[in-house]
Structures are given as C-alpha cells and as structure tokens.
Amino acid sequence: MTLEKEGIKEIVKMFGKNEKDTGSPEAQIAIITKRVKYLTEHFKVHKKDHHSRRGLLKLVEKRKKLLKYLKKKNIEKYKKIKAELKIR
C-alpha cells in the first residue's frame, strides 16, 4: 500500500512544523496512523493475509515508540496528537 502524495502532504501540513517536515514525530505518527487505519480496513476483507498483518504489528510498535518519545519530550503535544488522531 502506498499513500498518495497528496494525502501525505495534507497530513504533513496539519501535523508538521512546515509543509516539508516529514521527520517530526508528530508528522510520522500521523502518517503511520493513516497506514494503520488503511490496513485495518484491508484485513476486514482479506482475513488470511498474515504477511501484511506482521507489517501492521511492526507499524503499531513503531508508532508506540514515537509516542513514548514525544511524551518524554513534550507532554502537551503528546496529548494533543492523541486526541486529534483518536489513539488510545
């Protein structure tokens, strides 16, 4: 699955520091969240796709690490991004 360039640009504009900032933790978390949501829908149709399921678990773990880092560095941004993306 590839995210469309327009979709990534839109996410980066919302969560990044500027329009080309794809490296900030906030932008990375938002991009990964979009991929996780896409894969979740994918698995509703393709129940036996275990290879992609492993990739989903890796993405969730990476997002978890980024959230932990963001929580340690800036608790306000952490709370804001969790609320906006509706992450538990």
ZAKOLLUM-178488 format. One line per field, with one value per atom (N, C-alpha, C): residue number from 1; residue in three letters; atom name; x, y, z. Coordinates in pm, whole numbers, plus 50000, padded with zeros to 5 digits. Last residue first. Layout:
<sites>
seq: [NUM	...]
type: [Ala	...]
atom: [CA	...]
east: [X	...]
north: [Y	...]
up: [Z	...]
</sites>
This chain:
<sites>
seq: [88	88	88	87	87	87	86	86	86	85	85	85	84	84	84	83	83	83	82	82	82	81	81	81	80	80	80	79	79	79	78	78	78	77	77	77	76	76	76	75	75	75	74	74	74	73	73	73	72	72	72	71	71	71	70	70	70	69	69	69	68	68	68	67	67	67	66	66	66	65	65	65	64	64	64	63	63	63	62	62	62	61	61	61	60	60	60	59	59	59	58	58	58	57	57	57	56	56	56	55	55	55	54	54	54	53	53	53	52	52	52	51	51	51	50	50	50	49	49	49	48	48	48	47	47	47	46	46	46	45	45	45	44	44	44	43	43	43	42	42	42	41	41	41	40	40	40	39	39	39	38	38	38	37	37	37	36	36	36	35	35	35	34	34	34	33	33	33	32	32	32	31	31	31	30	30	30	29	29	29	28	28	28	27	27	27	26	26	26	25	25	25	24	24	24	23	23	23	22	22	22	21	21	21	20	20	20	19	19	19	18	18	18	17	17	17	16	16	16	15	15	15	14	14	14	13	13	13	12	12	12	11	11	11	10	10	10	9	9	9	8	8	8	7	7	7	6	6	6	5	5	5	4	4	4	3	3	3	2	2	2	1	1	1]
type: [Arg	Arg	Arg	Ile	Ile	Ile	Lys	Lys	Lys	Leu	Leu	Leu	Glu	Glu	Glu	Ala	Ala	Ala	Lys	Lys	Lys	Ile	Ile	Ile	Lys	Lys	Lys	Lys	Lys	Lys	Tyr	Tyr	Tyr	Lys	Lys	Lys	Glu	Glu	Glu	Ile	Ile	Ile	Asn	Asn	Asn	Lys	Lys	Lys	Lys	Lys	Lys	Lys	Lys	Lys	Leu	Leu	Leu	Tyr	Tyr	Tyr	Lys	Lys	Lys	Leu	Leu	Leu	Leu	Leu	Leu	Lys	Lys	Lys	Lys	Lys	Lys	Arg	Arg	Arg	Lys	Lys	Lys	Glu	Glu	Glu	Val	Val	Val	Leu	Leu	Leu	Lys	Lys	Lys	Leu	Leu	Leu	Leu	Leu	Leu	Gly	Gly	Gly	Arg	Arg	Arg	Arg	Arg	Arg	Ser	Ser	Ser	His	His	His	His	His	His	Asp	Asp	Asp	Lys	Lys	Lys	Lys	Lys	Lys	His	His	His	Val	Val	Val	Lys	Lys	Lys	Phe	Phe	Phe	His	His	His	Glu	Glu	Glu	Thr	Thr	Thr	Leu	Leu	Leu	Tyr	Tyr	Tyr	Lys	Lys	Lys	Val	Val	Val	Arg	Arg	Arg	Lys	Lys	Lys	Thr	Thr	Thr	Ile	Ile	Ile	Ile	Ile	Ile	Ala	Ala	Ala	Ile	Ile	Ile	Gln	Gln	Gln	Ala	Ala	Ala	Glu	Glu	Glu	Pro	Pro	Pro	Ser	Ser	Ser	Gly	Gly	Gly	Thr	Thr	Thr	Asp	Asp	Asp	Lys	Lys	Lys	Glu	Glu	Glu	Asn	Asn	Asn	Lys	Lys	Lys	Gly	Gly	Gly	Phe	Phe	Phe	Met	Met	Met	Lys	Lys	Lys	Val	Val	Val	Ile	Ile	Ile	Glu	Glu	Glu	Lys	Lys	Lys	Ile	Ile	Ile	Gly	Gly	Gly	Glu	Glu	Glu	Lys	Lys	Lys	Glu	Glu	Glu	Leu	Leu	Leu	Thr	Thr	Thr	Met	Met	Met]
atom: [N	CA	C	N	CA	C	N	CA	C	N	CA	C	N	CA	C	N	CA	C	N	CA	C	N	CA	C	N	CA	C	N	CA	C	N	CA	C	N	CA	C	N	CA	C	N	CA	C	N	CA	C	N	CA	C	N	CA	C	N	CA	C	N	CA	C	N	CA	C	N	CA	C	N	CA	C	N	CA	C	N	CA	C	N	CA	C	N	CA	C	N	CA	C	N	CA	C	N	CA	C	N	CA	C	N	CA	C	N	CA	C	N	CA	C	N	CA	C	N	CA	C	N	CA	C	N	CA	C	N	CA	C	N	CA	C	N	CA	C	N	CA	C	N	CA	C	N	CA	C	N	CA	C	N	CA	C	N	CA	C	N	CA	C	N	CA	C	N	CA	C	N	CA	C	N	CA	C	N	CA	C	N	CA	C	N	CA	C	N	CA	C	N	CA	C	N	CA	C	N	CA	C	N	CA	C	N	CA	C	N	CA	C	N	CA	C	N	CA	C	N	CA	C	N	CA	C	N	CA	C	N	CA	C	N	CA	C	N	CA	C	N	CA	C	N	CA	C	N	CA	C	N	CA	C	N	CA	C	N	CA	C	N	CA	C	N	CA	C	N	CA	C	N	CA	C	N	CA	C	N	CA	C	N	CA	C	N	CA	C	N	CA	C	N	CA	C	N	CA	C	N	CA	C	N	CA	C]
east: [49429	49414	49545	49383	49464	49442	49273	49189	49263	49411	49412	49327	49366	49330	49321	49463	49323	49280	49731	49648	49501	49812	49811	49728	49783	49712	49702	49956	49813	49731	50199	50159	50008	50213	50199	50152	50244	50129	50106	50486	50361	50238	50764	50666	50528	50942	50993	50893	50784	50900	50947	50601	50553	50667	50768	50700	50649	50844	50945	50881	50595	50669	50775	50537	50451	50521	50738	50736	50649	50657	50787	50793	50411	50416	50546	50492	50411	50413	50620	50696	50623	50402	50513	50598	50252	50194	50305	50428	50388	50333	50435	50558	50526	50171	50222	50351	50167	50083	50133	50338	50376	50296	50174	50303	50354	49973	49941	50068	50090	50062	50029	50096	50220	50200	49832	49917	50046	49547	49669	49763	49296	49409	49541	49104	49126	49252	49040	49139	49182	48851	48821	48910	48966	48825	48783	49217	49202	49057	49173	49219	49194	49122	49013	49047	49383	49272	49152	49525	49547	49437	49426	49408	49422	49514	49371	49341	49790	49728	49578	49824	49855	49790	49754	49676	49700	49957	49819	49730	50181	50169	50025	50122	50134	50117	50125	50004	50006	50389	50280	50152	50524	50544	50431	50437	50404	50418	50546	50403	50360	50824	50748	50597	50937	50898	50815	50981	51065	51025	50856	50806	50881	50808	50857	50794	50717	50811	50867	50551	50493	50586	50635	50614	50570	50583	50617	50607	50292	50433	50456	50015	50089	50237	49909	49833	49922	50102	50058	49986	50110	50227	50190	49860	49891	50007	49898	49791	49817	50106	50126	50021	49978	50091	50114	49787	49745	49854	49945	49858	49814	50067	50149	50063	49903	49914	49993	50070	49986	50007	50057	50129	50030	50084	50000	50088]
north: [50540	50503	50508	50815	50697	50667	51031	50934	50803	51238	51115	51005	51433	51461	51333	51307	51348	51368	51268	51152	51186	51533	51442	51317	51636	51695	51598	51484	51480	51530	51559	51419	51409	51831	51785	51640	51814	51885	51839	51680	51615	51682	51631	51738	51678	51409	51540	51654	51191	51226	51368	51183	51202	51247	51124	51252	51284	50861	50966	51104	50735	50735	50845	50770	50832	50840	50610	50754	50829	50360	50414	50565	50334	50332	50392	50325	50438	50449	50077	50197	50322	49910	49919	50044	49945	49982	49998	49839	49980	50028	49570	49650	49800	49499	49494	49574	49526	49611	49614	49320	49457	49556	49108	49125	49267	49141	49156	49176	49071	49213	49239	48796	48869	49019	48709	48711	48787	48729	48797	48816	48629	48538	48598	48827	48776	48690	49081	48975	48919	49257	49187	49065	49346	49309	49231	49424	49294	49253	49680	49575	49437	49823	49803	49689	49814	49759	49731	49955	49810	49744	50216	50151	50000	50258	50258	50191	50252	50153	50144	50479	50346	50236	50677	50662	50525	50639	50616	50598	50720	50579	50547	50994	50913	50765	51067	51086	51001	51011	50942	50951	51193	51049	50970	51437	51402	51252	51418	51438	51397	51394	51282	51295	51516	51540	51423	51463	51396	51419	51609	51474	51400	51911	51848	51711	52077	51974	51896	52268	52176	52067	52260	52330	52227	52089	52227	52316	51871	51908	52053	51839	51799	51839	51947	51952	51932	51899	52037	52050	51621	51696	51843	51558	51520	51602	51656	51709	51679	51495	51640	51703	51246	51269	51417	51292	51255	51280	51339	51446	51418	51091	51207	51320	50814	50909	51031	50540	50658	50753	50212	50338	50450	49883	50000	50123]
up: [52130	52271	52341	51918	51951	52098	51769	51840	51862	51668	51588	51650	51867	51727	51644	52101	52092	51947	52039	52073	52060	52001	51886	51915	52265	52152	52035	52419	52448	52330	52293	52303	52324	52340	52201	52197	52621	52563	52418	52667	52706	52644	52510	52517	52543	52564	52523	52544	52639	52721	52691	52434	52570	52661	52220	52223	52363	52290	52275	52289	52276	52402	52402	52007	52107	52242	51895	51867	51968	51992	52032	52008	51861	52007	52059	51597	51642	51794	51604	51572	51618	51661	51756	51730	51430	51558	51663	51239	51234	51368	51318	51320	51320	51270	51406	51420	50991	51074	51217	50918	50890	50973	50991	51059	51039	50806	50948	51029	50570	50593	50740	50620	50593	50617	50641	50761	50740	50529	50485	50605	50578	50585	50539	50537	50672	50685	50370	50350	50485	50482	50357	50341	50711	50718	50594	50636	50700	50719	50535	50444	50504	50767	50672	50575	50867	50946	50856	50675	50690	50771	50723	50593	50605	50985	50956	50823	50940	51028	51002	50779	50725	50808	50963	50840	50778	51150	51189	51067	51005	51044	51083	50988	50866	50899	51261	51180	51053	51330	51400	51317	51164	51147	51212	51271	51132	51109	51531	51511	51371	51493	51547	51524	51175	51313	51363	50907	51005	51148	50720	50738	50848	50636	50758	50778	50443	50401	50519	50560	50461	50413	50913	50787	50684	51120	51153	51030	51078	51070	51106	51075	51194	51193	50834	50959	51082	50642	50665	50798	50656	50698	50724	50546	50684	50737	50285	50369	50516	50195	50205	50295	50196	50286	50304	49996	50131	50232	49775	49823	49966	49738	49775	49831	49889	49780	49829	50024	50047	49931	49914	49912	49938	50000	50000	50000]
</sites>
